[in-house]
């Protein structure tokens, strides 16, 4: 296969620019996506963070911009200010390396709105990088015309859905030209997102990039069953076992982050916190202080897993498992980067074991450990315990009672009767389960027909 970075459809200046920034060998997502966008076809791409998807859409989008036309020609949306800022920096790097005279605007909340409008009126941007809310605002107020937009990219589409910005994207998509090329990039494609994309993309090209190494081999990935212990006390134990260069602790809500930060501070640790409820100015100041080494511990929501690039993280702790299991990958991916070793620890209780099973089916492997004598030591895998109990736990109370009675001395043939009773009970449950599956499939088919009509 020819190197897509040398494709003659790409502007020679862009090809030279890629060499200047040492982009020589394309990743799999770039090889597959760039030709589709160069052919002006809609595309839905499922690829994880770090797969190279940014340049997969950035190259063809910049390639299409007519520098003589002083109107917005491409829009790239991303759900957080931090991601928008990162995308803006990457775009400017490629533009400058290629020597292209493309006007790029960075539109996000938390920055001076009037100043942004003044800049746009002075020189209409040709490429816009924006958060959905600010973009909606400027289009609604007619600050930005959409008449010449040829490319519309929704980056981190699942995160856009989770953060409640899909209605803003809907507002923009309704106003685009019919021949505008739409591309959506996402780590996962939930049903609600798939239905939304179908509304604006008729038979898009679908590209799924498998990620064989879900967790970097440089990361030691441990699991601790905290039992009846208080979660925050186990966390403090874990954090003070050694001296992490920088520990990043993830919680699911802003409230939990605030409570944890206060608890750890009271224990004498110097702790920073990051979540969506903190002002933009305070967040930037905190990040500067973290980078300067003023904090050894950072407590954060998933904003830091996908929206921020915090360097030097040697330890990641999942204080609780995220609602969206895929976020575990993003969280753990904050450590063990660039070939450096890293350590991740996830705290769970017995009732969360089924979620660990799901994560293992996704390819995330854990080492089971416990805190003993001031150190993390291996412990027996919970599967070995579960396998001994699985037969009994799969029975209802009535059948379990019959099995327990069978342990007493009985007349010959009694055990066979028990065995038959269990088999019959199992067969009946299987019938009910199959019936429920058939009914569920029928309901799903009916809903799909209704959606298509």
N, C-alpha and C positions, 0 to 999 in steps of 0.2 A: 504493500500500500504506500502511495506517495505521501510525503509529509505535508499535512494540511497547511502548515505555516508557510509553505513554499507554493501554495496554490496560486495560479496566475489570476484568479478572480479577485484575490486580495490586492489592495493598493500597494504598489512597490514600497511606498513610504512606510506602511504598516509592517511589511515584511522586514524592512531594515530596522524599524523600531523594536521589533521582537528580538532581533539579534543583539541590539544594544543593551536590552534588559535581560539578556541571557535566557530567552525563551527559545530553546532549540528543538526539544522533543515534546510533541503534544501529548496530553493525557488522553485516556480512553474517551472521556466525555467530550473533549475538544475535537477529537477525530470524528466522532459521530454527529455532534450537534452543528459544528460550523458549516459543513456542506448543506445541511437542511435549511439553515437560515440564509445562506447565500443564494439558495434556490427560492427564497421568499415563501417558505411553507411554515404554517403554524406548528408549534412543537410543545409537547409536555415532557419534561425531563425529571426523572427521579434519580437524584444523586446526593450523596452525603457531603457535608462540609469537608473541604480539603481535597475534593476530586478535581478541582480546576475549572469549575463551572463558570466562574466570573469571566474569564477570558473566552470561554466557549460562546458567550453571547456578546461580549464587548467587541471582539474583533469584527464580526459581521455587521454589528450595529454601526460602529465607527466607519466601516467600509462604505456604508450606504449614504453617509451624510454629504450633502452638497454644500461646500463651504461658501458658495456664492449666494445661497438662499438664507436670508436672515430671519428664519422662523424656526420654532421647535420642530425637529424632524424625528426625534427618538426620545422615549421616556423610559427610564429604569426606576422601578419602585422597590423599596425594601422596607420592612416593617418597623425598624428602630432607627433612631438618630445615629447611633454608633455604627450600625451597618451601613447607613447612607454615607457617613463620613469616610469609612473604609473604602467603599466603592468609589467615592469621589477621588480619593487619593490614588487608587489603582488606575482610574481613568486618566487622570492628569499625567501620571507617570508614562503611560503608553502614548498619550497624545504628544507630550513633549519629546519623547524619544523618537517618535515618528516625524516630528516637525510639522504637525498638522495644525492649521489655523481654525480649530473648532472651539466654539464658545460653549463652555460647560457650566451649568448652574447647579448648585447644591441647595435644595430647598427642604428644610426640616424644621419641626417645632423646636422651641427652646432658643431660637435665634431671632434677631430683630426682623419682624415681618415687614415693616415699612421700608427698611433698608434694602431688603430683598426685592421688593416691588420697584424701588428706585433703580436698582441695578438692571432689572429686567427691562424697564422702560428705556434705559439708556442704551442697552444692546440686547436684543432678543436672543436668548440662548438657543443653540442648535441641538444640544443634548442636555436633557434634564435628568438629574438624579434626585429623587424625592421620597419622602415618607408619604403614605396615602392621605393622611389628614391634611397636611399642608398643600398637597397637590389638588385635592378636592376644593379646598378654600380658594386657591388661585384660579382654578378653571371656572368655578361658580361665579367668581367676581370678574370674570373675563380678563384677568391679568395675563393669562396664557391662552393663546389660540391653539386648537388641535387640528386645524385644517390640513396641515402638511406633515402630520406625524405618520411615519411609515413603519416604525417599529415600536412595540410596546412590550416591555419585559417585566414580569412579576417574579422577583427573586424572593426566596424563602416563603413560598406561597402558603405552606402549612402553618408557619409562624404568623403570617398575615391573617389567616383564618382564626388562629387561637387568640390573637390579640384584638379581634373584633373589627378589623379594617376591611373586611370583604365588601361591605356596603360602599365604602369610598372607592374601591377598585371598580365596582359595578357602575358607579356614577361616571367614572372616566371612560370605561369600556363602551358604554352606550353612546358616547359622543365621538368615538373614533371613526375614521373612514372605513368603508366596507373592505377595502383591500389592504388595510393595515395588518402587518404580520404580528401575531401575538405569541409570546413564548413564556411558559411558566416553569420555574425551577423550584424543586421541593425535595426535602429529605424523605417525606412520606406523602401519599396521596389519599387522604381521608375521603369517605363517600361524599360528604357535603362539598368538599373542594372539587372533586371530580364532576359533580352535577353542575357546579357553577361554571367550570371551564367549558363544559359541553355547550353551555348557553351561547358562548362567543366563538368557539372553535369547532368548526365542522370537520370531523375526521382528521384531527391533528396527528402528526407523527408522534409516536410515543417511544421514548428512549429510557430504558432502565439500566443504570450502571450498578452492577453488583459490587459490594465492598467485601472482598474475601477476608481481609484482616479487620474485623469489626473493632477490636481493641488492639492498639499497637503492642507488638511483642516486647517493647521496652518497659511496659507498665505491669507492675505486680498488682493484681486485682483481687482484693480480699473481701470476705463477707463475714460479718459478726452478727450472730443471733444474740440479742441483748437480753432475752428472757424477760424476767419480771423487773429488771433494773430500770432506773430512770434514764431515759434516752440522753438527756443533756449531760448526765454524770458520766455515762460511757463515752460520750463525745469528748469531754474534758480529759478523761483517761487517755484516749487515743491521741489527742493533740499534744499531750505532754509526755508521751513515751520516749520521744526523741526530740530533735531540734529541726523541724522542717524549714527549708529555706523560705518557702511561702506556701501556706496551706489555704486552700479554697474550699469552703464548706457550703454545700447547697441545701437550701430548704425550699418548700413549695410555695409559701406565701410571704407577703411583705411583713405580716404580723409576726410570723415565726422567726423571720430574719431579725426583726427588731428585738424580740424576746431573747434569742440566742446571743446576739451581740451584747445585750445588757448582762446576761448571765456570765458569759466568758470574760467580760470586762471586770465584773465583780470578783472573778477568780484571779484577777491580776494579769490577764493577757491583754496585749494591745491589739484591738480588733477594729477593722474597718467594715462597713456594710454597704452593699450596693443593691438597690431594687428600683422598680419603676416609680415609686412614690417619692424618691429623692429628686430635688431640683437638678436641672442640667448643670448649673454652675457648681453645685456641691459634688455632683458625681465626677465631673472633670477634675476638681481639686483632689478628691479622694484617690482617683486613678493616678494622678501625678505623685501623690504621697506614697502610694503603694509601689510605683515604679522606682521611687527614690529610696526604697527600703525602710520606710518609716513604720510599716506594719508587717507583722509576720503571719497574721491571720485575717482572712477576708470571708465574711458571711454574705451570701448572695442568693437571689432567685435565679431562674434560668436565663434571665437577661444576660448574665455573664457567660453562660454556656455557649450562646450563639451570637450575642450582640457585641461582645467585647473581646479584645485580645490582650489578656493579662499575661505578661511574660514571666518566666522563672517559677512557675507553679510546680513544686516538687511533691505535693500531697493534695489529693482531692478526696473529700469526705461527702458521701451522700447521706446527709442526716436523715432523710426520708426518701423513698423511691418516688420519682415524679409520676404524675397522672398519666402522661404520655410516655410510655416505656422507651421510645426512641431517644428521648432526651438523656437517658443514661449514657448513651454513646457520646453525645455532645459534651456532657459533663466530664466523663473520664478522659475525653480527648483533650482536655485543657492541660494535662500533664504528660510527661514522656514524649515531648515534641522534639523534632530535629535530632532524633537519635539519642537523646538524653534519657536516663532512666527516670521512672516516675512510679508513684504509688497511689492506688485508689482503694478506699475502704467504704463499704456500704453497710449501714446499720439497719437491721430488720427485726421483726418479731415473728413468732411461729406462724401467725395467721397470714403473713405475707409471702410464705414459701411458694405459693402457686404463681406469684408474679416473678419470682426468681426462676422458676421452671420455664416461664414464657421467655425470659431474657436469655436463658441457656439455649432455647430452641432458636433464638435469633443469632446464636453464635457467640454470645458473651459468656466466657467461662470464669468461674470464681474459685478461689482457694478459701476453704473454710478455716477460720482462725478464731482464737479467743484470747482475751487478755489474762495472763497468768504470771504472777511474780514480776510485774513491771515489764512484760514483753509480750509480743504477739506470737503465739505458738499454734501449730496446726491442730485441728480437731477433726473428729470423724464427720464425713459428709452426711448431711441429713437424709440423703437418698437411702442409705443403708438402714436407717431406722424406719423410714417410711415403707420400704419394701416389705419389712417384716409385718407391718401393721396394715398394709393396703387391703388385704383380703377381708379383714374384719371391718375396716372403716368403710368399705364399699357396700356393706350390708346395712339394712335399716335396723331399728331397735328390736323388732320382732325376731328377725332372723339371727341377730347377734345373740339374743336370749337362747334360741334353740341350739346354737353352736356351743354356748357356755354350758348348757345342760348336758351336751354330748360328752363333756369331759369326765362326767361321773361314770361309774361302772354300769353298764346296761346289758340287756340280753343280746345274743348274737343277732346280727341283721339291723340293729338300731343305727349304726354308723352309716350304713348304706341308705337308710331312709333319710337321714339328715343330709347326706350328700345329694340325694335326689331332690329334696326340698330346696336346697340352695340353688341347684341347677335350674329348677322350675322358676324360682324367684328371679334369678338372673335373666332367664329367657323372657319372662314377662316384662322386666324392666327394659330389655333391649327392644321389644316390640313397641313399647310406649315411646322410647327414645327415637326409633325409626319413624313412627307416626308423626311425632313432633317435628322432626327434620323435614318430612314431606310437606307438612302444613306450612312450615316456615319458608321453604323454597317456593311454594305456590304464592304466598303473600309477597315475596320479593319479586317474582315474575309479574304479578299483578301491578305492583308499584312501578316497575320499570315500564310496563305498557302505558300506565297512566302518565308517567313523566314524558314519554315519547309522543303521546297524543296531543 
